[in-house]
Structures are given as structure tokens and as C-alpha cells.
């Protein structure tokens, strides 16, 4: 491939092409009276070099599996990406869409949104997230190339990141991981413009960024971001280096706007008509708003067609690939599961009925992972340095190591946020179904990335163990209280809290079947008895809640619980039944799935009688099932350090206490039989 700085047809120059980006960014932000023109104008030269000389893509096939990935981590500069998509010929990115920038329903929202706009590889805006997503993408590429060879997997991951991305703590975690693993096909173009919203970055930052990344094990270079030949040389050098690469591109934010460039004033506000007129004279750029001179547009469209022969050659080669390779990629693109998985899980659940294990659900999760991993080669596990606490390592899984990407298990280190964001990148890349573990209390460290999993609708599975005060002696710092309620409040996230080994298997299967939303499994540290009786053929947990034990007569009371408290509810039921109160117990492993059932099913499960909910966590969120938080036995403060049994007794989470609450709710004398 020709990497010279002037590889375009006709007489257009790199600066002409870059000025097209600048003009579109100015005009769109001005028309919307909202947006961030500074970064697109400053990074236009860098982006022009990347997209016209290096990036492998085809606008006619935006999901081509072997395309290079481009991540705009500095997502506030979204007009840079939208301009590139329009100029290179992505069909859905029209001139009209540019003119609709930041308006309802447009393909040009304020920050790039995955699944909304073709050519957008990930949702960005929360700074540092795109950077960490790209680490996951580069990791997936390396693992797939190891499995299937460079004939089918031969692409790069490029990132444009800003000062804010590199200030955010997630970038430190992700960069350290990428350097450790040696992800040599990851290249980050750092917009080193020395400006943030508050003013010069010197107000808050005095890092030696190149030294920092060198210490992480990266190649680090510095270039003039407005010198196309220097930028091209730096990218070419990065591609030759076996390490991940950071190229610090010294730029002027708002380049070309003579009265505002180089200042915070151009970061996040329209330039104004007068400044735009001056910028057009300075650049120079004579075309009216949203119009691109034919010769410049032709050069950009030629750049968009540059990789089409490569794409067609890849498709021809892939059509002749071995059957197992084609099957793997087809499943990865369709998000389908192997046909053997569901029968294997049904058989496994039936075996649990016979063996009736008394195990923690974290241990039950490990056992079902052994079954899943043997049928699902694309399953990719990991943990944030808690492998043997989370029980996330399935039988036969070997670690991914620097220089060896043949394994299926990732030691993320104590990097919860980078783990979650990298899993997003792995899921976005396609090829693997990622899951990763930590303690439920530490979901706080990963919450930003979990939210983006939900926003993008990704099949990412979070294994969160030590789910309640049942973890015991580690005390309130590690005992989650508000976490279940907070996570359940997140749209498009399935939160599962299984009660026993069978429910754990059912929740895993439900999570794997979800192709358009992430799942979180909240699992116990303490052993729990097997509760299911009779038959486990139908995966009842997939309905969110079900009648585990019906009342012996006409139902008078419904007890609803999740996780470890379901067994306590069953014991309370025995006491209530003996005292003449026919009581049903409902296991509710997933609020969201239950809410999605028919009204008739929900009414059948809940029953038209008083209800009491039991959960060793905040009662917030349960009122919609029991009428009032007063009808929830839970925790309204933090936990304490003591053995689990003592804590449950201390906080009133016992069968006797629940039975007494039930009788009180019914207006009966509080006396056990």
C-alpha cells in the first residue's frame, strides 16, 4: 500500500481534504447551535492521513469482518467521524444527515452511537471508554488471528483519543493491560492539543505522557499533527513495531479559526458566523456551507473505494475456507449458539435433581461453565484478579498470555473498569462471547462500562459474586447493599440472582440467549441447598419468576425472594402452613424478565393476596411487587463483619422472623405453632 503523504488523485492536497472536514464540522455545529468544532478541526489532518492512506474499510460493506476498526474515543468530536463517513461514501451518511446534526432521529447524534449509524464501531462520549473498548477489539483480533490465521484475520485497531481520555483512570488500566499483553495492532492517535474544557491542561495535568506509555510497554512517538508526511511516517513506524503504539499528535484545537483556535472557547461551542467567515478566508475554503468542491469530494470517494479490492479478495478467499472456520464466523456474526448447547444444559439440570448439590451459586456457576465451555468454543472468560473467588475458570480453559493468544481465559488484573470496557470491545468486534468476574460490591468500579454494555445492547456477561451480607467476615466494605437495586434500575440490563444450582444453570442459559442486552449474575459465597423438585426440563428462571412452592390450600400469603433468601422463605412457609396460613413461595431471579411476561402469568405467580418480599439487600425496587417497602424484609443500612449466620439473625433475615412478619401482615397473632 502506498503510504506517501500525497496519494490522492488529481491536484487536491492533504490540506484540501482536511479542510473539507473542518468546513463540515464548523457548518454542522453552527447550524445545530450545539456541538464541539474544536477537535474535528484540530485533528482533521491526522484523520485525513489515516483514512486515505492506512485505514482498511469499505463503505459498501461497513460490517466486513476483516475491516480495520476505527474508534473515536474523544466522542464529543463526533463531527470528525460523521464528516469522514460522508466524505468516503457511506450510503446512510448523507449531506442531509450532516445538516440534521444533533436533532431527534438523525444519524448524527451528539456523540457516536453504535447500532444507530453505520460506520460507528462503538458508542463513545464518556471519556476513556472508547480507548478501553479498542483494547478489547485488538485483543479479539489477536485471538482470532491465532485461531484462523492471517489469511482471514488481518486488521488493525486505530483510536483517536484526547487529553480527557488519557486523564480518566480507565485509560491507565486499559493501557497497562494492552502493554502487558503486547497488542501490537493497536495504534492510538493522541490529540495532544493542551486544551480541556476548563482551559489549558496545565491546570490539572503535568504528566509525561510518552514516558507513561513507554513504561506500560508501548511504543511512543510525538509528531506535528498538522504535518501529514510526519503523521504518515509515524503510523508506518507504529505498524512495524510489535508493541501497541501511542502517537502524540501536537495539534491546535480549532485549527483555522483565527480568533479562537488554541483556546478553550473553541472546544464545545459554535464558532459564530463572523469567526466562520474568517476561518473560511484563513484556510482557505470558499465553498458554501455543507458543499464540497467536486474534485475534493471525488478524491475522498476514491479513498473510500481504495480497499474494495481487498474486501472482495477476502470474501473470495473466505468462501473457500474450511467448514469449521466458516461456521465459527457465521455464528459470530449472527450471534447464534451451537445447537448442542440447549440439550446439554437440559441434561445437566436433570442430573442436578439427582445429585442435589448443596453449593454456593458461585461454585454452581463454575460447574455449569464447564458444560457451556465444552460446547461453545467462542466463550471467553476472565476475572479481575478473583479467579478462584469468582470461580470463573472453566475446565479446559487456558490463560491468554503475552505472545500467546490461543487461550480462552483472561487475567485482567485488578482492573474492573478496563475489564468491563474491554469486554464491550470484544463483543463489538465479534468472534467471542465475553464474561468476566469480580465481587458485586466492586461493580461500582465497572459501572460506566456496564452502562455502555446496556446502551449498546451487547451480549456481555458479568459474573458478580459475594452477593450479600452472606459473605460474612469481610464486612460492610465488601457486602453489597444498594447494588442490586441500582443495577436493576439500569435499562436493558438483565440482573440475575439465582437461588440454587439449577437456577444458576438456567440463568446462564438465559444470558447466553440474549443477543441484544448484557446480563449480570449475582452469585452467593455461602452454600445453598438445591430447591427445585420434580423436573428441570423447562428453564423456569427464564421467565424471571415462578411459583417454587404453591400454598397447600387457598393461598393467603405470597412470599417472594431471590438468591439465598429463597431457602429462608421456604422454611418460613413451613411455619406459616403449620399455623394455618396457606403460603406460596415465589423465586424471582430476574425482575426484568418477569416484568416482560404476560399480565396473566404475572397475576398467576403473584396471586391476589398480601405479599412479603425477602432479600438481603436494599428494599428499593421491590414495592411494585408487594405494594410498599414496608412489606420488604431487607437491609436499610450497611452490613457488619461477622459470620454469615450471625449476620442473618442480626438483621432479621430468618425463617422465624419472616413467618412472624407474614402473620402480622395478615393481622394474625404473632405466635408460631
N, C-alpha and C positions, 0 to 999 in steps of 0.2 A: 504494500500500500504506500502511496506517495504521502510523505509527511512534511513536504515543504510548506512554507507559510502562505504560498500563493498558488493553491491547487484548484482554483475556480476558473470556469470558462469565461471567455470574453475579456473585458477590460476592468471588471469590478475588482476591488481590493478587499482585503480582510476588513479594513476600516469601513468601507461602504456596507458590507454585510452586517457588521456590528452596529452601525448607525441605524440600520433597519430595526434592530431590536430596541435600541434606545428610543427611537421615534414612537414605536408601538407602545412601549411602556409609558412614555410621557402622555401619549394621547388617551390611552385607556384609563389611566389613573385620573387624568383631568376630567374625562367625560363622567366617570363614576363619582368624582369628588371624594375619592377614598382609595387608599392603597399605598404602596411602597415603591416609588420610582427609583430610589437611590441605588439599591443593589443591582437591579437589572441593567441600569446604565453603567455602573462600575464594572460589572462582570461580563459585559457584552463581548469584549474582545476575547476573553478566555473561553466563553461558551462557543463563540464562533469557531475558534480553532478546534475545540473538542468535537463539535457536531459536524464540521465539514471535513475533518481530516482523520479522526480517530474512531468516533462512536459508530458501532455496527448496529444498524437498525433499518427497518423498512416500514414507512408509514402505512403501506398497504397491508401489512401483517404485523400489527402492533404487539401481538402476543406470541410471535415466533419464539420458540423456546431457547434458541441459541443467540438471541439478541444480546447486546450489551445492556446492562442496567444503568440508568441514569437517575440519581436521587438528588432532588433539590432539598437538601436538609434545611437550608435557610428559606423555609416555605413562604415567609412573608413576601419574598421577591417573586411571587408566582407569575407575574407578567413576563419574567425571563423565560420560563418554561412554556407559557402559552404562546408567546411570540415564536419560539423555536418550533413548536408543533405546527403552527400556522405556516410559517415560512418554509418548512421542509415538506409540507404537503399532507399532514394527517387529515383525512377527509372530514372528520367531525369538527375540526377546529377551523371554523370559517371566519371571515372578516366580521360577519355579524356577531359571532360569539365574542370576538375581541371587543366589539362595541358594547356588548352586554356585560362587561366585566363587573363582577360583584353584584349582579342583580339576581333575583329569585329564579332558580331553574336553569341558569346559564351553565355552560360547560367551563366557565371561567370564574369559579368561586374565589373568595378572598385568599384562601390557601388551597393548594392542590389536594384533591380528594380521589383516592384510589377507588376504582369502580364507577366513578362518575364521568371521568374524562379519559378517553383512550390516549395512551402515551404517558400517563401518570402512574409511576410504579408503586408509590406509597403515599399515604396521607401524611403531610408534613405541616409544620407550623409550631408545635411545641418543640422548642429548640433542642437539638441533640438527638431527637428520636430518629430522624432520617439517617443520621450518621450511624447510629447503632443498628438500624434496620439493614443498612448496607453491609455491615459486618456479617449479619446473618445471611444475606444474599451471596456474599463472596464465599462464605463457608459452605453453603449449599452447592455452589458451583464447583468448588474443590472436591466435595464428596461425590458429586455425580460424575465428575471427570475421572475420578479414581475408579468408579464402578464401570463406566461405559466407554471411557476413552475420549481423547480429544477430537476424534472424528465426529462425535455427536455433541460434545460439551466443550466449547472453546470460546468463552466470552469473559468480559471484564465487568467490574462494577465501578462506576465513577460517581463521585459525590461533589456537589458544591455546598460548602459549609461556611458559616460566618463566625465572627467572634463570639456571638451568643451561643452557637452550637458547642464551641470549644470551652466556653466558661461552664456550661452545665455539667454537673457531676457525671451524668450518664456517659458523656463522651470520654471521660477518663477511664471509666470501667470498660467501655467498648474498645477503646484504642489499646488498652493493656491486653485484653483478650486477643484482639487481632494480631498484635505484635507477637504474643506468645505462640499463637498457632502458625504464624508465618503466612498470612493470607496475601500472597504476593500479587493477586489480581484485583486488589482493592486500591484505588487511587483517589485521594481526596484533594480537591482543589479548594484551598482555603482563601476566602475573600478577606484578605488582610488589609482592610481599609481604615483601621484605627478609630472607627466611629461606632457608637452604640446609641440607643435612644436618649440616654441622659447627656450625651456629649462625647468627648474623646474617651477612648477605652482606658486611657491612663488614669481616669478617675477611680477605676476598680481593678485594673489588671496590669501586671508588670511581668508576666510570665515570659520566659524564653521558650516560645512555642516550638521552635525547631529542636532545641535541646531536649524538651519534654518528649517529643515524639521519637527522637533518636533513642532516648532512654527506654522507651516502650519496645524498641526493636524495629522501628520503621526507618525507611529511607526518608530523609527530609531535605527539601530544596527550597530556595527562595528565588523568585523571579519578578520582573516588572510585569504586572498583569496587563499592561497596555502595549506590550511588545509581542506581537503574535509569533514571531520567529523564536523568541526566547521561551514562550509558553509551549510551543510545539516541541522544542528540544527537551524541555523538562518532562513533558508527558512521555516522549520517546524513551528518555532515560529511566523513567519510572517503570515503564513496561519491560525494560531489560533487567530490572533489579528483582531478586527473589522475595524481597520484603514488601509489606504494604507500604504505600508511599503517601506522603503529605507534600503538596506543593503550595507554599505560601505565596500567593499572588498579590503583590503590593498594588493596590488599586486606589482610585479616587472615587469615593461614593458620589453618585450623581454626575459622573464624568460627562462634560459637555454643557452643563448648565452653569454659566459663568458666575452668576451671583450666589449660587447655593452649593455648588459642588464642594466636597470636602468637609461639609458641616452636617450636624445632626438634623438640620432643618430639611434636608432632602430625604431623610430616612423614611418617614411614614406619612407624608402629606403631599397633595398635588403641588406641582411646581407653580401653577398660576399661568394665566395667558401671557403675561409680559415675559416671564422667565422662559417659557417655552419658545416664544418668538426669538429671544436672544440665543437660546440653545440651538434652534434651527440655523441661525446665522453662524454660530460658532462651529458647529460640527463639520461641514455644513450639511443641511438637509432641507431641500426645497419642496418636497412633495407635501400635498395637503394631508391633514390628519387621516390615519388609517390607510393611506395609499402607499404602495411600494412600487418604485420605478420598475418597469418590465425587466430590464437587464439584471437588476439586483434580485428580483423575485425568481427569475429564471436560474440564476446561479444557486440560490438557496434550494430550489426544487431539484436541481441537478444533484446537490449534496444529499437530498432526501432519497434519491434513486441510487446512490452510489453503492449501497450494499445489497441491492436487489439480486444481482447475480449470485452473491454468496448465499443468500436465503434460498434461492431456487436450487442451487447445488446441494445445500444441506438437506432440503426436502427430498431430493432425488436419492441422496445417499441414505437418508433415514428410512426411506421406503424399502430399502434393501437390507436394513439392519436385522440382526437376529430377532426371532419372535419374542423372546423374553424381554429384550430391550424395548421393542415397540409396545409390548403390553405394559411394561412399567411406566413408560412415558404417557401412554394413553390414560392409565389410571391416575397418574399425577395431574394431568390436565383436567380430567373430568371429576376429580376428587372422589372417585368410586372406591369401594372397598372390595377385597377379594371375596368371591362367592363362598369360599370355605370358612370365612370367619364366623358368620352368624351361627351355623350349625355347631362349630367347635365351642362357641360360648354357651350355647344352649346345653350341650352335653356336659360342659364344665359346671354349669349351675346345678344340673341334676346330680352330679357327683357330690356337690356340697351338701345336698339334702341327706345323703347317706353318711358322709363323714362328720357333719355338723361341727365344724371347727369353732373354737372359742378364741378368736384372734382380734387384734386391733385392725381397724379398717385400713390403716397404712400397710399392714402386713398382708391383708386380703388383696389390696391393690397390687402389691408385688407379685402375688400368686397369679392374679388374672393377667398381669403384664406378661408373664411367662407364656401364657396361652396366646395372647394377642401378637406378641413379637414373633412367634413361630409361624404365624400366618400372614403377617404384614411386614414385608421387608422394608417398606418406607417409613416405619415407625422409628422416630429419632428421640432418644431420651436424654435426660440431663438433670442436674441439680446444682444449686448454689452452695456447694461445699457441705451438703447434708445428705449425701447419697444413702448412707446406712441408717439415717433417721427418717428420711422420706421414703425409703425402700423403693427407689425409682430405677434400680438397675435390674433389668430383666435377664433371665438366663440366656447365655449366648451372646449378649451384647458386649463388645469390646470398646475401650475408650478411643476417641479421636485424639491424636497426638500431633505435635509439630512434625510436619513432613509425612504423616501417615493419616490419611483421611478415609481409611477403609472401615473404621468402626462405626458404631451406631449410638455411642453414648458420649455426652459432653460434660466434662468437669468445668463448669462455668466459674468456679471460684466464688468468693463472697461478693458477688456482683448481681444482686437480684434484679436491678433495673435493666442492666445490659442484657441479662439472660432473657427477660421478657421481651425486650425490643428486638434482640437477635432472633428469637423465635418468630416474631412477626415477620422479620425479613426472610427467614427460612420458608415460612408459609407463603409469603408473597412470591418468592422465587419459584415455588412448586418443586415437587420431587420428593418431599418428605412431610410427614405429619409430626410436628414437634410437640413434645411435652417437657415440662421442667418443674422441679420441686423446690420448695422452701417451707418454712413454718408459716401458718396462716397469719400470725401476728406480723410477719415481715412482708405480707402482701402490700403493706403501706409503701415499702421501698420500690415496689414494681408497679404501683397503681397507674402512673402515667402511661406506661406501655400497655397495661391491661385495658385501659380505656380505649386506646387506639386499636387494640385487637377487636374490641366490640364495635367501634366506629367503622372499621374496615370490613367487618364480617369475616374474620379469619378463623379457620379451624386450628386454633392453638389451645392446648390443654394444660392447665395449671394444676399441679398436684400440691395441695397445701395441707400439711399435716399438723399434728398437735393443735387440734381444732377448738379446744375449750379449756376450762379450768381442769379438765381431766388429765392434763399433762403434769399437774401436781407441783412438785417441789421447786421447779424453776421460777415459779412465782409470777406476779402480775405483769412484769415486763414481757413475758413470753405467752401469757394467757390471753387469747383474743376475746374481746367482749363485743365491741361495736362493728367488727369486721364483716360478719355475715350480713348484717343489716345494710352496711354501706355498699357492699358488693352486690347484694340483691337489688339495690336501688339503681344500679348501672344498666341502662338499656342494652339489650342484645347480648347480655352475658348470662349464661346458664350457671347457676351456683348449685352444686350437688352436695348434699350431706348424707351419705348412706348410713344405714343403721346396722348392717351386718355384711358378711362376705358375699351373700347373694346380691344384695342391693349394690354393693361395690362393683361387682361384675356388670350389673345392669346399667349402672351409671357410666362406666367406661364405654360400654357399647353405645349408649345414647350419645355420649360426647363424640365418639368417632363418626357417628352417622350425621352429625351436624356439620354441614359444609359451609354454612354462612354465618356462624357465630361461634365465639370461643366458649370454653367450659372451664369451670373451676371445681375441683373435687376437694372438699374439706373433710379430712380423714383423722380418725382418733389415734392417740398414742396408746390408750388403755385397751385391753382386750374386751371384746363384746361378744355375747352369745349369738348363735345363729337363731333367727326368729321365725323365718318362713317355714310353713308347714305344707305338706301335701304335694305341691307341684311347683316347679320353677321354669316350666316351658315358656310361659308368657312373661316377658320382661316388664313387670308391673311398675317398676320405678320410672320407666319411660313415660308414664302418664303423670309424673310429678308427685302424685299422692294416691293412696289406695287404702282400702279397708284391710288392715292386717288382721284384726280380730273383731268380729261383729258382736254386738250385745246378745246375751243369751235369750232375751225376750224383747219386748218393745223398747227400743232404745230411749233412754232418758238422758244420757250424757255422752258427749264425744270428747275423747282425749286426743289431741294432735301433737305429734312430736317429730323431731328429726334426729338423726345420728344416734349418739349414745343414750339419749334420753328416751328413745322408743322402748327400750327394755324396761326402763323405770316405769313408763306409762303402762306397760303390760302388767307389771307387778301391782301397780295401783288399781288396775282394772279388776284383778283378782279380789282385792279387798273390797272394792265397791260392789262387785257382783255378790259377794258373800253377805253384804249388808243390804241386799235387795235393790241395788241400783244397776239395772242393765246398762252396761257401758261398752262403747266401741272404741277401739284404738286405731288411729289413722297414722300411718307413716308418711311423712311428707318430705322426701329427699330433695325436691326441686319446686320452689314456688312458681317459677315462670312456666314450666311445663304443665303444672296443674291449672294455672290460670288460662292456658290455651285449650283446655278440654271443653267439651260442650257444657252448657248450663245444666243439662240433665245429669251428666256424670258428676259434676261438682256438687250438685244438690244431693245426689245419692251418697257420695262419700261423706260430706259434712253432716248430713242429717238435719232435720228441723228441730233440734233440741239444743239446750245450752252446751257451750263448748269451752274447753280449757286447753291452752297450748303450753307446752313444756319445752324449753331449750336453754341450755347453759350458756346464754349469751344475752345481749340486749334484747328486750321485748319489742323494740321498734320494728314495725312492719307486720307484726302478727295480728294486729287489731282487725284487719279486713276479714280474717277467718273466724275470729272469736268475739267480735263486736267491740271490745275495749281492751286496752293494755292492762286493765285491772284483772283481766282473765288470762293473763300470761304469767306462768311461773318461770322467771328468768333472773338475770342479774342487772341491777341498776347502778352498779359501781364496778370497780376493778376487782380482780381476784386477790389471791393471797398465796403465800408459799407454805405448802403443807401437802401431805399425801392426798391423792385424788379422793379417796373415800371420805376423809375428814372434811374436805372442801365441799363435797356434795351435801353432806349432812349440815355443815355450817351455813350453806346458802339455801337450805330448804329444798333441795333437789333430791328428795327421797320418795319412795312409793307411799309411805305413810303420810307425809306432808301433802302430797298431791291428792291422795284419796280424801284427806280432810278438806282440802280446798274445793274438791269436787262436791262433797256433801254440803259445804257451806254455800256454794254457788246455787245448789238446788234448794236451799233453805231447810236442809235437814240437820238434825242434831249431829254434832261433830263427835261421833263415837264409833270406833271401829267395832266390828262384831266380836 
